[in-house]
Amino acid sequence: MPSASSPDSSASFARTKDIGGLLEQEQLPAGRDALLEPPVAHSQRERLLVAMAQSAADKGYGATTIADICTAAGVSRATFYELFKDKEDCFHAAMELSLADAMGVIVAAYSPDKPWAAMVRDATAGFLELLASRPTFARMALIEAPASGGRSFQLYASGKRVLQSLLERGRDDPVEEEAIPSSVSRAALSAAESLIVGQILSGNTTRLSELLPDIVYITTVPYLGQEEALRQSREAEKHRTVADR
Amino acid sequence: MVARSQRERLLSAALDVVAEKGYGPTTVADLTREAGISRTTFYEMFEDKEACFLAAYDSAVDVLVRRISAAFEAEDGWPARVRAGLEALLASLAADPPLARLALVDVGSAGPAAQRRYRAGLQRVTPFFDEGRDFAPDGRRLPANVSRMAIGAVIGLVTDEIEAGRADRLPDLLPEVLFAALVPYLGPAAAAAETGEE
């Protein structure tokens, strides 16, 4: 999809807002449709993926055994090996599913005409809602996958790079003009992630949406300055409480 | 006396072995061999490998937080205090890359209890950041979780550097890390001014 016509097009997401191109570049599926399986295998497969996520959330990915997954899913060991090569393969598939949903949320928040801050707000709101609705997958994707090493870590990292590119769009229209470090989007993303992970670990995953105003502040302040970031944060709070009703 | 020194030997052995082998493959036998203690003595002190590792982890965090605290308290004015605290953090981690990796990266793969200790460790530096609220002109209007987020930003940058195999060069990261710590409290212009000094 991305017609790499101009020489600077790989870095041109900021200008073109080509989110489809960005997903393709990271080899990420844009939504769940890309992952459809034959009907029967689909349900057994999904049960295994859910069991994988659940076990990783409960006892950690490292301590999870294939026996744990099969027992929880009510699926035989033989079937497991028909669907997956090994535990890592199953974990990777579960991560792919989570990431597809997350990218779906981001694509939904995207619109070429929307101001950057509104896009950040809507993508964050959608992302928090998604995590809140799937606590075990949230835990797997943000706590176990980053620590797992290997292919699942790569998936996590590429998802993060997509979010980072979305944030870097802020550099296009900064209100304050001073030089800021190039790591600023990575830092802001880590700040938001840390807050989310803390909330998940303290068992309040279902109330993740409460973090929206704080995350809007931290992700916009380096680009927009404090006054405007506080204003965006208050807007987000209004948005959130309206959505809650 | 003897029990105490055996315990200390064991804790330091646990950090060394896990830093080298990773948490998963490490066995109680590895720990007793490295510490030069018997299996019986091990089980008198700790229930299992995990309990031992968690105690070792806490002791390492203690040392780190004490160093940061000493550097922070030695300065006047919040931005200078944060700069000194971050310098101490980066220098301590750079001095022992395997331990840095263990403390910030591998701890995540050691199970839920270890992950909670890691979070608890992060929270111990919250007071250093909370001072920023009093110092910042707009302090009272800042979001409730601003300190947690600032800590998350700092640790995120540091962790990325360790994961990229550059733990020994962490001190070079000071300007970026300082900017990330200050910007939520002071805004980009003032944070950049503080970062550019010296």
Interface residues (C-beta under 8 A of the other chain):
Chain A: D58 K59 G60 Y61 G62 A63 I143 P146 A147 S148 G149 E176 E178 A179 I180 P181 S183 V184 R186 A187 A188 L189 S190 A191 A192 E193 S194 L195 V197 G198 L201 L211 P213 D214 I215 Y217 I218 V221 P222 Y223 G225 Q226 L230 S233
Chain B: Y23 G24 V105 D106 V107 G108 S109 A110 G111 P112 Q115 R116 R119 L122 D138 R141 L142 P143 A144 N145 V146 R148 M149 A150 I151 G152 A153 V154 I155 G156 L157 T159 D160 P175 E176 F179 A180 V183 P184 L186 G187 P188 A189 A192 T195
